């Protein structure tokens, strides 16, 4: 069977298209999976950064450095407001509860009130409880098998 020149060109183009797709599809799927993983890791980083800012504000309040604590809490509240739009369920509710305290906390810190420190501690605890994923269940027997 003799193949004409147009048929040969068509076969070559078809083979190249198939070869391209065989390389493209797995790379595309891998890229999408990596994009999802980056998104998850970015979210975890944002949550962690806010927790660090909140912890620093609590430490500054414990040292009676209320102005620095106020500045840190202003940053925390701005970040928490942004984060609230990207979470759901219990996390969103916890952030709303925390954000409802913004004016009162900022006022307490502005007045250098010692009452601010236990309030920041409560906020830190609530944020940590809501935003930290639960630890995996431990195995029966209590030991590691590694």
HUTACOR-V234823 format. One record per pair of residues at least 6 apart in sequence whose C-alpha atoms are under 6 Angstrom apart, sorted by the first residue. I is the first residue (numbers start at 1). J is the second residue. D is the distance in Angstrom with one decimal. If there is no record, write none. Layout:
((I;J;D) (I;J;D))
//
This chain:
((50;76;5.9) (57;69;4.3) (57;72;5.4) (58;120;5.8) (60;69;5.3) (61;69;5.6) (61;117;5.5) (66;109;5.3) (66;112;5.4) (70;106;5.9) (70;109;5.5) (84;92;5.4) (91;130;5.3) (108;116;5.6))
//
